[in-house]
């Protein structure tokens, strides 16, 4: 039909440039698409895209043997960074400090990847604040790495040296540029990889810099499990694999795809994810929390969690080995003490003497995807059966639209908008917490987050006897979404920096493998998590601190939706 014919060029473009689910949704929803139109669609793709190699995501055909190691050289300049640590208690770390810390941490994500600041070796080279172009040229000529990526604090001459396995934008010939213009060529693939790495480095966080290094290692040197899963369509996958994934999705989740695409906000979320590699946890998470809908949740639940259409299996990272608190208030930590530390300041018979509707407020956190949101409240409370705890986090998100919203929830409550006349939406998340490994202070937390099951291993690292502060570490994975993540939290009763114990707090964070310049939310003199900008908004929009209680997330979600309809 004419309608179907008009859709053909749109789908041809989407199949390689759009989020895979939006393409599948178009195919599933368009009941008028005829067999002839589908043939034309395949012809459009096969005329060009079949030239793309059907290899594993971002992994070239000729990688080293899996047993081989990879080395990332963090090449640094003199002076201090104005980007790293900008929102931390210790801003402006020396470039040498940043490089040394990144070199120490990169191996935590993959045991076969090591980091160094010694310019004697490097399969992948990353420049941090480098300004000596002659020395850099000599280093690259001697090492012959697979790529060199420079951050924005490097000099323009050094940045011009950037290259990625045969693609050098600063010295590209006309033929190189023509090949780059063809998206299925190796030159184009390398250009995309270089651009993605530069984007991550530009954010100025250690986590993003580490993932930039891991993406490069995975693509050019050896596979890395932590970034191997990819649910984006790409030329790197090749048309055959893309179409196989499309077919699996439509076969398994046709109704959910149709519902997602027919809802304007959900479609907006899918469109916003088009430009984001979903392994980019910071970018993808901010898009998702800006566009939470029941349709998006059901869509993700079916495609990723229930059917694992992309065969993702992200691991929970086991490094660094973080020590658990063993002594508290002069006694060995037992299960009851570990519970009380989690429950903290909550108004509960098992908690401390102070009475608050929350357990803790976060002072600073280490992960830019999850810990950097302002005004984070933690609410830990016992289950009725007494075999564990519930955890309801509530926090504020500045969305992509520049709005402030309370989030941390599974579903939106439309009645909140009608009741307040506000664009803010009150929501919650709900974790089950159970002791782990028979060691008090070790916990396993699980939740269903936007249709994806996340599992996290938490460790109580240290806590003041008077509960004026506590440090927790977590390592988790949304396995079937292909994401592994880590972080650490410093918490207090009011969200402000504790008055004492500065050295002990820094030592606790160091036990998590972190330095103060890597933390988010508190500058040298004042809080950012709880600044006037946010607290003024909070005064007019109180946080939804009511406990979800002893029910499954599915039952709570159903109850809230029914309540929203009745209003």
Buried (B, 14 or more C-beta within 10 A) or exposed (E): EEEBEEBBEEBBEBBBBBBBBBBBBBBBBBEEBEEEBBEBBBEBBEEBBEBBBEBBBBBBEEBBEEEEBBBBBBBBBEEBBEBBBBBBBBBBBBBBBBBBBBBBBBBBBBEBBBBBBEBEEBBBBBBBBBBBBEBBEEBBEEBEBBBBBBBEBBBEBBBBBBBBBEBBBEEBEEEBEEBBEBBBBBBBBBBBBBEBBBBBBBBBBBBBBBBBBBBBBBBBBBBBBBBBBBBBBBBBBBBBBBBBBBEBBBEBBBEBBBBBBEBEBBBBBBBBBBEBBBBBBBBBBBBBBBBBBBBBBBBBBBBBBBBBBBEBEBBBBEBBEBBBBEEBEEEEBEEEBBBBBBBBBBEBEEBBEEEBEBBBBBBBBBBBBBBBBBBBBBBBBBBEEEEBBBBBBBBBBBBBEEEBBBBBBBBBBEBBBEEEEBEBBBBBBBBBBEBBEEBBBBBBBBBBBBBBBBBBBBBBBBBBEEBBBBBBBBBBBBBBBBBBBBBBBBBBBBBBBBEEBEEBBBEBBEBBBBBBBBBBBBBEEEBBBBBEEBBEBBEEBEBBBEBBEEBEBEEBBEEBBEEBEEE
